[in-house]
Amino acid sequence: MIPYPALHASHGGIWIATAEGTRPIGRGEAIRIAADTPVILLNAPLVGQRLGYPELSGLDLLELFAFLYPARFAVPTPRGLARAVDLSPPDTDEGVAAFLREAAAALLAVTQGDWPEREGAWTAAQSLTRLRWPWGPALAPLLAKPQVNERWLFSTLPEWEEQAPRPAPLTVAIPPADAEARLADLTGHGAEERLGQRAFAAAATDAFAPRAMRDAPNLVLAEAGTGIGKTLGYLAPASLWAERAGGAVWISTYTKALQRQLSKETERLFPDPALRRQKVVTRKGRENYLCLLNLEDALQGGFAGRAAILAQLVARWAAYSADGDMVGGDLPGWLPTLFRRNGPTALTDRRGECVYAGCPHYRKCFIERAARASAEADVVIANHALVMVNAARGRETTTRPTRYVFDEGHHLFEAADSMFATALTGQETIELRRWILGPESGGRGRRRGLQARLSDVASYDEQGGIAIQDAIEASRHLASDGWLGRINEGAPFGPIEHLLAAVRGLTYARAEQPGDAGYGLETELAEPTPELIEAAAPAAAALDALVRPLVTLGRRLEAVLAEAPDWMDAPARARVEGAIASIGWRAETVAAWLSLLARVGGPVDPAHVDWLAVDRVEGREYDIGLHRHWLDPTRPFAEIVLKPAHGALVTSATLTGGGDWETAEARVGAPHLARAASRFEAKSPFDYPANAEVLIVTDVKRGDLPALANAYARLIVAAGGGTLGLFTAIRRLRGVHGRIADRLAREGLPLHAQHVDPIDTGTLVDIFRDDPHASLLGTDALRDGVDVPGSSLRLVVMEGVPWPKPSVLHAARRLAGGGSAYDDRIVRARLAQAFGRLIRRADDRGAFVMLSSAMPSRLLSAFPPGVGIARVTLDEAVARVQARLSLPTHIGHEAAPAMHHGDAG
C-alpha cells in the first residue's frame, strides 16, 4: 500500500484515510493537510470545489488512470473506478477514502503485469516527472527502462494514403422488400418482429430512389416514436444503397451522444472491427480533433505548468486513439476538465490556421485521415453543423454526399439558424485579425499569419504578394487586443472599435431595465441614432478595404494552381487548395458583415432579423456587436444542403412535436423544394398510460426559491434518486443545488449539476446513468438527446413552463409564425422532448412533474394520448411519486382524479 493519505469530500462530509484507518475531518484541517502533504484524490477540481479550495491539487487517480489506460473511459466516481480496476466499490461515503488508497495501489500494480499500453510509458513518465507531475515519483521507479529507445509519438502514428477518386454512385433503387430483408439480418432472424420498424425501413427507401428532377431531392419525413428502433430502420436501406450504388450515405445527428450510439449500432452491419473501420467513419468539425502541430509545440515548451502535464497525457492518448477526436471521442471527457482553464482548446485547430501540406505531420493528421476515410466509406456518421459547413464551403467538392439521413431532425432548424447567421462583433473581428496577422506582441506558440503561411506563393506571384500586403494593412483597422477595455473607457481605436462603441451606447440606452440582473442586452437595429450611422460608414470602408485583397488573393491562388509552376508538387497543391478554401470563407464572412452594415440607416430586409447586442455574464461584458439571422434559416439550408442532394430522410421521435405535419415540413425546409416531401409516422409501441403519469403541482409559488428547492428535495427523496431536474435559468439551478445537495447527501442520494460541478455534460450524464440513486440537475442541453434507460431515470421534474426567451429574434419569428400559437408550438415540442427522456424501454416507468400551477391546459397535448394528467398539491405529488417509483408494482391513479387531454382545467 502506498504511503500517501487519501482525501474524500462529498456533500455528506469529509474523510481522510491513512495506514492507521479512516476518520472524519473538518474543512479547515482538510485544506491544511492537502496544502502540506501529497494526498490521493478522485477528481481534484470537484473535491476542491466542495472544500472551497479551488487551488487544490494532489495525486489525482483520474490522471493516473489516463496515463496507464489512454483512450479508455471510466466513469469518474468511486463506483466507476472500482469497476475499471476490478475492485469492490465502497458501500458508504466514509469508506471511499480507504478505497482510494486501495485503488491507487491497484493502478500502480498494473505496471508490473502484462500491460497493453506499456509502449511509450517510460519516456512519458520521465517527461512528466521533470514537469513535477505529482504521480511521477511514485510511478517512474515502477517502469523499467526499455532495452531500445521508445519511438517518438509522431513516428508511431500511421500515415494515410492517397486514393484514386471514387466514381459517382450508380443509379439504383432499393425495393422495400429488400430493405425489410436487410433489417431482419440486422436484428437477427429469431428476434421479435417489430411491425413499426419494418414499415419505417420500407418507407425510408424512398430517400434512396433515383432523383427525377434537378434541385428536387426525394425528401422523406419520418416520425418514429421511442421504441420503434429507427436507427436500424434506416441503416437497413442506407447500407443496401451504399453497397449497390457504391456511394456513401451521410447520417447526421445533433448530439455527440447519438453519434457515439450510432457508431455502436454499426457493429451489427460490420461485426469485423477491421472492416468496420473501412466502412464506417465518424466525422466532426476540425475543432474537435487533436492538431499534431499544436501538440508538438506544446510538448516542446509551448505549454507550462499544469497545461504541460495535460499535453503529455494527451500525447499518451494520441498514440492509442482510434481517430484523434478530443471532444466526444475516446479521450475521456473528464480529462481536460481536471486542468481547469488550461483545457484542450489550444491543442485543436480552432482558429482555422491549418497549413495543410505545409505541416510536417500532414500525412499523419487525424483530420485529413478522417476526410479521406469518409471518401471511401459506406456510412459517414456526422453532425448537422458539419454537414452544413461541408456543403457551404467544404474542400471535398468531388465527394459531396448525394444521400443524407438527418436523425434528431427536429433540431435542423436551430442548427441552420446557427450556421447561416452573421455576427459582426469584437470577438469575431479580433479572431480574423489574428488569422491574418499572426501573433502581434510577444505572442507565444506556432501561430503564423497569412504572410508566413503563403510566403512561397507571395515570392512567386507578384500580384498575390501585393494582395497579402493589402490584406495585412487593412486588417489593422479591426479590433485589437484590449478593445473591450478601451471601449469601456470611452477611448476606442480605429473604425471597428468606434462602431462597437456606438453599438454599446445605443444598446444600453434602449435595452437596460431597472434592476437588471446583469445578463446580456439586445435591441432591434431600427431607428439607429446619428452616432451609429456615422460610425457605420468608416467601418464599412475598412471592411471593404479588407474584402477586396482577400478576393484578389483567392483568385491569384487559383491562377497559380492553374499554371502549376515547377515547385508545385502534390503537397504544395494541397496547401494552396486549403488556403483558397480558408480565404474564401473569410472573404464571405467580411462580405456578410458589409451587407449587415448596409442595413444601418438603410432599408429593412424582410428575409433577415438584425439586432444589436452587448453580451454579459453575471454583469461582466465579454462581447459587443451587430447580429443578423435569417427569419427562416431553412431557406439557405434547403438551397445549400437539400437541393444538391438526391435524397434525404429526416427523422425524429418528435418531428411534429408541438404542431402538425405542416409545422414539421416548415422546420426542415420542405416548402422551399419543388418536389413535395413524403410523410411516414409510426407510433411508439410503449404503454405510456400504464407506465407514466404527469403531475402538475399547484402550490409551489413562482419566484419562491426556498419553496422550489424544498419541492425538488422532497420529490428526489420520494423517488429515491433517479431524477432529472430541468431548469430554464442557470441562476435558479445553482440556487436549488446549493440548498438541497447536503440534505440529499444525508439520505445517501448523490446530486450532480450542470454549471455547478466542474465536469463536462457528457460525463455528468455517464455518472447519472451509472448510479440509480443519483440525480442530475441541468438546463436545455439535457432536455433532449439524453438517453438513460432503466431505473437510473424514473422521474423528470421541470421547474416551470419552458417558454421561449423573449429575444429580438424570437419576437420577429413569433410575429411571422402566428403569435401566441407559435410560442405554444415551441413549448409543446420542448415538453414532448423532456417527457421523452422518461420511458426509453418497454419496462421503464416513471413520473413527469411540472412545478407550475400556471401550466395552461392547451399545452397538455404535448404528452402521449391517454397518459394520466393530474393537478395536485406538492404533498400529493410526493406521495404519488413514492407509490409509483419505490414499489415494484404499478400503482393506479387512486390518489387524485386523473385528467386526460382536453379536460385538465
N, C-alpha and C positions, 0 to 999 in steps of 0.2 A: 504494500500500500504506500502511495507516495506521501511525503511528509506535510504537504500543504493543507491548511484548513479549507473547508468548503462553506460557502455562504449562500443561504436561500432566503429571499424576501418575497412574500406574497401579500395579498390583501388580508390574509389571515394572521400574519405575524412574521417574525424574522428569527432564523435559527443559524447557529454556527456548529459545524461538526469537525472534531479533531480525532486523533487516535484514541483520546480518552472517552469520547462519546459526544452526544448532541445536547445543546442547551439553547433555550430561547434568549435573545438579547434585545436590547433597545436600539433605536435608530442611531443614536449618537455613538454607542460602542461599536456598532456595525461599521459605521463610516471610519472610525479611528482604526479598527483592525484592517479594513480594506486599504486605508492610506499607508499603513506601516508594513503590511505583510502581503506577499502574493497569495491571493485567495482563489479557489476554484469556484467558478460561476457558470450559470447557464443563461446566456443572453445578457451580457453586461449592460447594454443600454436600458433594457427593461428593468433589471434589478436596480440600476442607478436611478431610474425614474421613481421607482417605488420607495427608494431611500431618500429621495430629494437630493441626490448627489450625482448630477449629470456627468461629472468628470470620472466617475468610477471606471476602473479598468482592472484587469486581472487575468487569470488563467481561464479564458472562456472556452468551454467544452465545444461550442459550435465551431470556433476557429480551428480547434484541434481536429474535429470531425472533417471539416472542409479540407484540411491538409492531408489527412490519411485516406479519405474517400472522396477525391474530387469527382464532380459530375454525378454524385449520388445525393439523394434527398433524404432527410429525416425530419419528421415533424419536430419543431424546436421546443419540445416540452419534456419533462422528465419521462412521461409515458412513451412519447415518440422516440426519445433517445434510448430508452430501455429496449424497445423493440429492435432498434437499429443495431445495438451491440449485444443483443441476445441475453439480456438480464431481466430479472423480475422487477416490475415497476414498483415504486414505493406506494404504500397504501394510504399514507397520510401526508399532509403538508410537512409535519415535523420530521418525517422520515426522508424527505427529499435531500436535505443537506448531506446525510450519511451516504445516500445513494450516489450523489455527485462524486464523492471520493472513490466509490466503487467503480463508477463509470469511467473516471479518469484512468484508473489502473487498467481497466479492461481495454480502453482505447490505446494506451501506450503499449500494452502487451501485443497488439496487432503487429507491431514492427518485428516481433520475434518469430512470426509464423509465415505461412505461405500467403503472401500479400500481393494481390494482382497489381496494385498501384505503386509498387516499390520504385519503378523506373523514374528517375529524376528527383526522388525524395531527398537523397543525401545532399545534393547540390542546393536544392531549395532550402533545406534546413540550415545549411551553412549561411546562406544569404540572410535568412530570417533571423538567425542568431546575431549576426552583425548589426541588424536593424533593431536589436533588443526586443524581439518578439518574446512575450512572457513565457511561452512554451519552449523556447529554444533550449535553455539549459537542461530541461527535463527530457527533451526529445532527442537532441543531437547525439548524446552518448549512446543511445539505443540503436542508431543507424550505422551499420558497418560501412566503411568507405569502399566503394565499388573497385573491382580489380582494374577496370579501364574507365577512363573519364566518361561521365554521362553526357549524352549529346544535348546541346543547347536546344531549347524548345523549338526554335524556328527551323532547325534542321530535321526535327522529328515529324513535323506536320506533312501530310501527303500533298502533292501538287495536283491540281485539276488539269484536265487535258482538253484541248480544243476538239470540237466535234464538227463534222460536216453539217450544214444547215438542215434542219428537219423539213421534209416535204410537207406541203399543205395537207390537211386532213382529207381523207376520201369522203365522198358523198354517200352516206349510208343512213338508213332508217333503222330504228330499233323497234321491232314488233313488241307490243305489250306482253305477249305470252313469253317472249324470251327474257324480258326483264323479270317477270314473275319466277321463271325457272332459275335465273341467276340469284334472286332473292332467297329461294329455297336452298340453294347451295350455301349461301352465306349464313343463313340462320340454322342450318342443319336439318336434314330431312325428317328427323324424329321430333323436331320442335313443334310446339303448339302453334297452329296456323292462326295468324292474325289477319283477318279479312281487311281491316283498315290499312294495314301496312302493304298488303298485296295491291289494293286499289290505288294506294299512293304511288307505288313503284310503276304501275301501269300508266297512271296519269302523267307521271314525270317524263315518260318517254317523249311526249310532245316537244319538250325543250331540246331534244336531241335530233329532231326531224330536220331534213334539209330545208334551208330558208328559201322562200318562194320569191321574195322581192327585196331589193336593196333597202337598207335602213329600216327594215321591218322584221326584227327578230321574232322567233317563236317564244313568246313570254308566257310562262305558266305560273300562276299564283296558287300556292297550295297551303291551306291552313290545316295543320295536323296536330290535334290535341296531345297533351302529355301522355305518354304511354303507347302511342301509335308505333314508335320505332322508326321515325322519319330518316334517321341517319343511314341505316341500312336500306331504307326505302329508296333513297336517291343514289346511294353508292352502287346499287344493282344496275340501273340503266346507265349511270355515268361510266362505270368500269367497262361495261359492254361497248359503249360508244368509243371509248378511248382505245380499246383493244381492236375493234373492227375498222375504225376510221384512221387510227394511227395519230391521233391528236391528244392534247392534254385538256382535261376538264379542271377548271379552277373552282375550288369550293371555298367560299368566303364566309367568315364569321365576324362577329362584332367583338367577342371577348376572347382573351387568351385561354381562358378555361376551356371553352368549346374547341379551340384549336387543338389543345392537348388531348381532349376526349376523342376528337375525330381521328387524330393520329393513332390512337389506341385501337379504334374501331377498324382501321385499315388492316390490322393484323389478320382479320378474317379473310380479307381479299388476298393478301400475300403472307401466308404464315412464315415463309422462309425470310429471316431478317435481312439477308444479303439482297434478295430480290426486292424486298420491300423498300430498301434504301434507294434502289434504282427507280422503282415505280412510283413511290410516294415521297414528295418533298414538301416540307413546311417552309413557307416564305413569310418574312415580315419586312418592315421598313428597315433601311440601312442602320438607323439609330439604335436598333435592337442588338446588333451584332458587335462582338469584340473587334476593334480595329488593331491589327497586329503592329502597325507602325506606332500607334499611340501607346500600345503596351511596351514595345521596345524602348520608347522614350522614357516611360515610367520606370522600367527596370534599370535603365542606365543613368538614373539620378534625376529624372524629371519630377519624381514624386519624393516627398519627405515625410517622416513621422509615420503616423498610422496609415496614411494613404499608400506609402511604400510597401507596408505589410499587405494591404489589400492587393496591390499589384502582384506581389509574389504568389499569393493564394489564387488569384485569377490565372496566373501563368501555369500553376499546377493544374487548374481545371482545364485550361485551353488544350493541354496535351491529351486529355481524355474525353473532351466534349464531343458529342455527335455532330454538332453543327455550329458551335460558337455563339449560340443565341444566349445573350445575357439577361433577357427580360422574358421570363416565362418559359425558357428552355431548360437545359439540365444544370444551369448554375442555380444552386439553392436560392430562392427569393430572399431568404433571411440574411444571406452573407453580406451584401452591400449595406444593409441597414445596421450591421454591427459597427460600421465605420462612420456612422452619422453623416455629416455633410460630405465627407470625402468618398462619395458614392461612385458608381460606375460611369457617370456621365463623361468623364474625361477619357475613358477607355473606349468609347464608341465614337462613330463619325457623326456627331450631332450637328456640326457646322457645315456639312456638305463640302469639306475641304479635300476630299479624296483626290489623290493624284493618279489613280488608276495604274496604268502600266509603268508610271514613273516610280512606283513604290517597290522597294526591294522584295517585299513579301507578296507581291501581286499574284503570283502563281499559287500561293497557299491561302489566299484571302478567303475567309469564311463567306463573305457576301458574294464574291464572284463565283465561288463554288456552288452556292445555293442557286444563283441565277442560271448557271449552266446546267445544273442538275434539273431545274424546273423545265428547261427547254426540251429535255429528253423524257420527262416523267409522264405517267398516265394521269396521276392525280396530284394537283398542287393545292395544298391547304394554306390559304392566305387569309387576309382580313379586309374588311370593307375599305379601310383607308388606303392600304397598299394597292388594291385593285384600281381604285380611282387615280392614285398617283401614277401608277403604271400606265393606265390608259391615257392620262393627260400629258405626261412628259417622260414616259419610260424610254430607256435606251433600246429595249429589246423589241424594236418595231416589227422584225420579221417573224417573231414567235408570239405575237399577240394572241391571247386565247380567243376562240370563237364560241366556246360553251362555258357558261357560268352556273354555279349553284350558289345562291345567296341564302345561307342559313341565318337565323336571327334576323330575318328580313324586315321586321318591324323597326329595326334600327337604321335602315338605309337612309331615311330622311335626315336624321341627325348627323350621320357620317358624311353625307353630301353637304349638309349645312356647314360643317367644319371645314371640309376640303375646299369648297369653292368660295370661301369667304375672303375678304381683303381687310388687312389691318395695317394702317399707317401709324405706327406707334414708336415711341422712343426705343423700346427693346428691339423691335424689328429692324429699325434703321441702323442701330449700333451693330447689330448682327451682320448686316450687309456691309457696313464699313469695315468690320474686322475681316470679312471674307475677301474683300478687295485689297485692303492694305496689309493684312497680317498684323503681328504684334507691333505696337507703336512705341510704348515707353517701358523698356525693361521687361517686356513680357517673356515668360519662360516657355519652354516646350517647343514642339516642332512646327507650330502653326506657321504657314507661309502664305504670303499674299499672292495676288494674281501675277505680279511681275515674276516672282520666283517660280511659280508653277508653270509658267509658259515662256521661260527665258529663251529656250531654243527656237520657239516659233517667232518670238519678237526679233531675234537676231537674223532670222531667215527672211521674214516678211516685213518690209518697212512699214506698210500701212497698218498691219496688225500691231506692230510695236508702238506706233503713234496712238492707236485706239486704246491700248493698255495704259499709256501715259495719261491720255484724256480721262479715262475712267478713274484712274488713281486721283487725279486732280479734282474731278467732280465729287468723288466720294468724301473729300474733306469737308464738304458742306453738310454732311449727315451728322446726326447727334454723335457725340463722342463721350468718352469716359467722364463721369461726374456730371452728366447732363441734368439729372434729376435735382441735384443739389443747386446747380446754377439757376434752374427754373424756379425753385422754391425761394431762392434769394432775390429773384427778380432781375437776374443778370444772364439771360440766355445768350448763347454764342452761335451765330450762323442762322441761315434762313429756316432750317427744320426746327431748331430749338425755339426760335421765335414763334413759329406756327404752334408748337406744342404748348408754349406758354399761353397763347391766346385760347387754345382749346381748354386748358386747365381753368383759366379765368371764367370763361363762359359756362363751363360745366358746373363749377361751384356756384355761380350766380343763379343758375336755373334749377339745379338738382338737389342742392343741400337742404335738408329738412331740419327743423328744430329737434334737438335730442337725437341726432343722427348717431347710429351705433358704430360708425367708422368703417362700414363696408363700402364697396365700390359705388361710384356715382356715374350716372349717364343721362344724357338729354338728346333729344332729336336734333339732327342737323337741319334745322328750319329757322328762318328769320335770323341768319347769322349777324353778329354785330359788325360794325365797320372795322374794328380791330382784327377780327378773324378774316374778313375779306381781304384786308390789306396784307395780312401775314401769308395768306394762301398764294398770292401772285409770285413773290420771290421764291417760296418753297417749290412751287410748280416749275419755275425756271431752273432751279437747282436740280430737280429730278429729271427734267428734260435734258439738261446737260449731261446727266449720267446715263440715261437710257440710250442716247444716240451712240456713244462709243461702244456700249455693250452689244448693241445690234450689229454695228460695223465689225466688231471683233468676231462675233459669231459667223458673219459672212466670210471674213478673211480666213478663219479656221476651216470653213467648208471648202474654200478655194485651195488652201494648202493641201487638204485631203485629196481633192480632185487632181492636183498637179503631181502628187506623190513624189516629193523630192528624194534624193538618194538616201538621206539619213532616216527616212521614214520606214522603219521595219514594223512588224505586226504590233509589238508593244507600244511603240510611239503612236501608231494609228489609233490604238485603243484609248490611249491617254487623250489624244486630241478629240476623239469622238465623245469621251466623257466630259471634256471641257465644254464642247459645243452644247451638250445637254444641260450642263450646270449653268452656263452663261445664259442660255435661252430661258431657263426657269427664272433666273434673277431679272432678266430684261422684262419678262412677262409681269413679274411682281411690281417692278417700278412703273410699268405702263398702267397697271391696275391702280397704283397709288395716284398716278396723274389723273385718271378718269374720276377718281374719288374727289380729288381737289377741284376738278372742273365743276363739281356739284355745289361747291361753296359759293353761294350767291347766284348760282345758275339754276336751270330748270330741274324739276323733280323727275327722277327716272322711276316710273311705276313698277318696273321689274325688280327694283332693289330697295332695301331699307338701309338708311345711313344714320349714324349717330356718333356723338362724342362721348368719351368715357375717361374717367380717372379710376384706375384700378387700385384698390386699397385692401390690405388685410389687417384687421384689428387697428384701424386708424393710420397705418403706415402705407404711404403711397409707394407703388413699385412700377407703375407704367401709366402713360398718358397717350391718348391718340384718337384717331378717327377710324370708324369701322363701317364696313359695308357687307351685307349679306344679301343673297337672293331671297326675294319674298317666297319663291318656290324653288328650293335648291335641287329638286328632282329634274328641273329643266336642263341644267348643264349635265347632270348625271345621265339622263336619257340620251343627250346629244353625244357625250364623250365616251360613255361606257356601253349603254344598251344598243344604240343604233349600229355601231360597227360589229357587234356580236351577231351570231347566227341564232343563238338560243339561250335562254336564261330561265332557271327555275328559282322563284323567290318563295321561301317557306319559313314558317314560324308557328308556334303554338298559339300566338295571339296576333295573327296578321290583321284580322278585322277588329282587334281589341279596341273597345270604346266606340266603334262605329259599325259600318257595314262594308260591303264589297267595294262600293264607290270610294269610300274613305281609304280602304286598303290600296286600291289602284292609284289614287291621288298621292299616297305617301311613298310609292315606289316608282313613279314616273310613267306609268302605263298610258295616261291620256296624251302624252307627247309622242306616242308612236302611231304609225299609220295602221298597224295591224292590232286588232283587239286582243287582250290577254285572255287565256283560258283560265277557268277557276276550278279549284278542287277543294273539297272540305271533308275531313274525317274527324269525327268527334272522339274525344278521349274515351277509352274503354273503362276508365276508373269510376267506381261508385261514389261520387262526391257526396251525395246526400247522406250516405251511411257513414262515411269516413271523415267528414269535416263539418264544421259549423262556423258561422260568422257571428261574433258578438260585438254589439255597438254599446260602449259604456257611456252612460248618460250623466254621471255625477262627478266627472273629473273636470274641474273648471279650466278653461283655456287660459294660458298665461301663468298658471299657478305651478311653478317648477317643483316645490316640495310635494304637491299632490301628484304631479306627473311621475316623479321619481318613486313615490310610495306605490303607485299603481304598477309600475314596471317591476319593482321588487316583489310585490305580493304575487303577481302573475308568474314571474320566473320561479319563485319558491313553489307555487301551486303545481307548476308543470315539472318541477324537479330539474330545471335546466332545459336544454334543447330548444332555446328561444332565440329567434332572430328579431331584434328590435330595430325598427326603421324610423329615421328622423328626417325632417325636412330642413333642419338647421343644425349646423355643427355646434353652435353655442349651447343649444338645449341638450344635444347628445353628451357633450362634456359635462354639463351641469348635472344631468341624471347619473352619469357614470360616477362622478365624484361623490354623489350622495349614497349610492347603493353598493358599490364594489365591496367595501369592507363587510357590510351587512350580509351580502350573499356569501362571501368567503367563510363567514362563521357557520353558514349552513352547508359548507362543502360544495358550493356551486361557483366554479370559476367564471369570471366575466371578462370578456375581451372587447375592445372597442377600436374601430377606425378613428383616426385623428386624435387618438389618445396614446395607444400603445405604439412604440417605435418599431412597428413591424409592417411589412408590405401587405396589401389587402389579400393577395393570393394565399400567402402563408397564414393569415388570420383565418381564412376560410378552411384551410387544411387543419389548423388547430381545432377549430369548431367542429369540423366533421369527425375528428378523431376521438372526441370525448362527449358522450351523450349527456353528461351533466353540465357541460359548458354552455354559455350563452354568448351571443355576439351582437353588439350594437353597431349600426352603420347608417350611411346615408344612401343616396340614389344608386351608387355603384353596386350595392348589394341587393337592390330590389329586383334585379334581373341578372340572369347569367350565373346565379349561384345554384349549383346542383348538389344538394346534400340529401340523398335519400336515406330512409330509415329513421331510427329514433333520435338521431342527432339533431334533427329539425322537426319539432312537432308543434311549435307554437310560433306564430308570426304576430307581432304587436306593432301597430303603427300609431305614432303619437297624434296624428291628425290627418285630415283630408289632404292629399298631396296636390294642392292647387299649383298651377304653373306660376313661376316667378314673374311678377308684373314688369317686364323689361320693355324697352322701346321696340325691340324686335317682336316680342310676343304680342304687344298691343297692335302692331301692324298686321300680323298674321291672324289675330283674333278678329279684326275688322273685316279682313278678306274672307275669313273662314266661317262666318255666321255668328259672331258674338259669343254669347254665353254657351251656345251649343258646341262651339269649338273647344272651350275650356272643359266642358263636360266630357267630350271625347277623349281629351288628354288624360283627365283624371280616371275615367273608366279603364283606359289602357294601362295606366300605372297600377291601379288596384288589381287588375287581372294578372299583371306580371308578378306583383307581390304575392297574391294568393297562389300563383303557380309554383312558388318555392315550396309549398307545404306538402303536396301529395306528388311524389316522384315515382312511387311504385304502387302496385295494386294493394299491398298490405300496409301502406302508410296510413296514419290517421293523425288528425291534428285540429287545431282551432286557430281562427284568424280573429284577432281582437283589434278594434278601432277605438282609440281613446278620444272620441269626439262625439259629443251629443248633437253637433251641428251637421252630421252626415246626412245629406239630402237623399230622400228615397229614390229620386230619379237616377242616382248613380249605382244603385244596387244591382242593376242588370249586368254589372261587371263580373259578378260571381256566377259560377256554373248553375244552370237551372236546377231547381229542387233542393239546393243547399239551404239548410235552416238558417234563418237570419233573425236574431233577437236583439231588441233594445233592453239592456239590463243595467242594474247598478254594478259598481265595482265588486261589492260583496258577492253578488250572484255570479258575476263573471269568474271570480276566483274559485267559487265552489264548482262551477261547471267545468272549468279547465282542469281542476284537480280530479273531478269524477271521470272526465273523458280521457285524460292523459296519464293518470297514475294507476289505472286499473287495466288488466288485460282484456276485460270485456267491454264492449261498446255500451255507453250509457245513452239512453234515449234523450228526448228533449222535454223531460217532465218538469225541469226546474222552472221554466218560464215558457209561455206560449211562443212557439217559433213562428216566424213570418216568412213567407216566400215572396219572390219578386212581385213587386207591384202593390203589396199591401203593408209594407213597412211604413208606419207613419211616425 
